[in-house]
Amino acid sequence: MKDVIIFSAPSGSGKSTIVNYLLSLDLGLEFSISATCRAPRGEEQHGKEYYFFSTDEFRQRIGKDDFLEWEEVYPGCYYGTLKSELERIWKAGHAVVFDVDVVGGVNIKKIFGDQALSIFVKAPSVEVLRQRLVGRGTDSMEKIEQRVAKAEYEMTFADKFDVVIVNDDLETALAEAEKAVRGFLK
């Protein structure tokens, strides 16, 4: 099995909740751990939530062609997918699940074509997205407004994905995601 399932969404859309739900089902899915050069937050551990590298080490790995895809998301801060991560998951006989930004999602879909299912998750509106981000209580209003502005841009990519799920009701969104993934894996 060399299947790939890609989830992308603006921050606050509920993508991670949907991905975690699907991973809890017996579908043969395994999460692809991304690499980054940002510092760990809270209890994050290298090799669990992310592979954490220094900026120099990340750039060296880019030079060695270790990444399937990578992006400089913020100046001097990179995110990417190690090729070794895909091999590890496929060797275990599982389908790879990506939780990536929209540009990464579009790029991965281009690489894998019909071997990949790309799913875009969006909130019903920008205002609902703003309310969710405020409700989290984890970001300043300035950071929330940056995320909302980025979300408006990211939503312009929705038509580049195979499936678009509007997460206005979580149970419905979970059911739609499960149906799409089960259909793809058949």
N, C-alpha and C positions, 0 to 999 in steps of 0.2 A: 504494500500500500504506500502510495506517495501522494496522498490527498492533502490539500492545503485549504484551510478556511480562514478568511481574513475578516476581522471586525475593525471598523473605523467609525469614529464619531467625534463630534465636538465634546469638549469637557462638560460633564453634567447631563449627558444624554441617557445615561444608564447602561452604557456599553459593558463596563466591567461587571455589573450585576448580571447581565445576560450571559456573558462569557463564563462567569463562575457557576451559574446555573447549569449551563451545557456541560461544563467539565465535571459536574457532580453526577451526571447521568452516565449510564453504561453505553457510551457511543464509540469508545476507542479513540478518544481525543486526548491530546496532550498539549499543554501550553508552551509556546515558544518564549523562552526568557530572552528579553532584549538586552543589549549592551548599552552602556551610557558612560559618560565621563563626569556626570554630576555626582555629588556626594550622596551617600545613603541618607535617607530620612527615617527618623524614629527607629524602629526595630528592623529595618530592611537589612538583608544579608546578601553578600556576594554569592551568586549562583542560585539564589532562591527567587527574589523579586526581580533582580537585575544582575548582570555581570558588570561590576564597577571597575572602570579603568581610568587611569590618569589621561589627560588630554594627549600627552606625548605617546602613551601606549596605544591609545585609540588610533592616532594618526599612523603609527607604525603598522598596526593591523590593517588599516586601509591600504597602505603601501604593499602589504603582503597578500592582498586580495582575500582576506579572511571573511569579508562580509558579503552576504547576498545583496543587501541594500543598506545604505546608511545615509544620514542627513545631518547637516549642521543646523539643529533646530533653533538654537540661540547662539550668538557669537561665542565661539570657543567651546560650545557644549554640543556634543554629538550623541546621536542615538542610532542604533543599527541592529541588524540581525546577523549573527554569526552563522556561517555555512555549517559549522560543526554542530550547531544546535539542531538543525534540520536532520542531519545524518543520525544524531543520537535518537531523535524521536522516531524517525522512519525505521531505524534498526530495531526498535522496540515493537514495531508493527502498528504504530498509531498514526492518526491523521494529525497534522500540525495545525494548531490554532494560534493565530496572530491577533494581538490587540495593539494596533499601531495607528499613528496619525494618518490623515487622509492621503497625504502625498506618498507615504510609505505603502499604504494599502493599494493605491493605483499602480505604483511601481511593482509591487509583488504580483499583482494580477497580470501585468504585462509579461512578467517572467514566466508565470505558470499557465496562463491562458485557461483552457477548459479543465485543467487539473486543479484549478482553484475556484472556490466559491467566495465571492466578495459581498459582504453585508455592511450596509451603512445604517447606523442607528441615529435617529434624530429626535429631539424634543418636538412637541407640537408647535412651538413658537419660540422666538428669541426671548420673549418676556418670561415664559415658563422656565426656560434655561437659566435666565438671570435669577429667578426666584429659587431654583434648585441650588445654584451656586451660593447664594446668600444663606440659604437654609443649612448648608454644610457647616458654615461657621469656621472654615479653615483658611479663608483668604481675605485680604483687605479689599475694600471697595475698589481701589485702584486696580488690583490684580483681577478682580471679578470683571471689571469693565474691559481689561485687556483680553481676558478669556472670551467674553461675549463678542468683542470685535473680531477675534480670531475665528469664533464659531460661525459668524455671519459669512466669512470668507470660505470656511471649510464646507458649509452647506451647499456652496456652488458646485462641489464635486459629487454630490449625491448621484447624479445621473451616470456617473462612470462606474457604478457598482451594480452587481447582478441583482441584488435585493435591497430595498429600502424599507426599514421598519420604523414607523413613527411610534415612539414610546410615550403614548399618552395614558395608557393603562398597562401597568407592569405585567399582569397575568397574560394579557393578550399579546404583548411583545414577546414574552417568554415562549408562548405557544407558537407564534409565527417563526421565531428563530429556530425552535426545535424542529418544526415541520420542514423548514428550508434545509437545515443541516441533514436531517434524516433522508430527505429526498435526494440530496447531493451524494450522500455516502452509499446509496443503493447501487 
